Amino acid sequence: MIPSFDFTVVAKPSHTIVSFSNTQQVISLKLSNINFLYWRMQMKPYLLGQGVYSYVDGSFLCPPVYISSADMALPNLNPSYLSWKQQDQLIMVLLYRFIY
């Protein structure tokens, strides 16, 4: 019997924002109508290596926009939401940069 291995990552990404400054040197082509598999072979490992692939595959869900305040009068903006949104938008810019 061959043992099976589960490679599922359960840790959440850190709140450190990844800027993707070296992307041009790592990803060599833009996505087109005919090169999806090759493009994906470059993009997915890059995003995994940067620790942000969970934003793309949906496993790191967006935190709530607001959190309850101590006095329960008015909700406060959630800093985790702000960090998540900022990283999400940087990933979108990266992906758009490598499409057509």
HUHU-V216975 format. One line per field, one symbol per residue. ss: DSSP state (A for helix, B for strand, O for the rest). Layout:
ss->???
//
This chain:
ss->OOOOOOOOOOOOOOOOOOOOOOAAAAOOOOBOOOOAAAAAAAAAAAAAAAOOAAAAAOOOOOOOOBBOOOOOOOOBBOAAAAAAAAAAAAAAAAAAAOBO
//
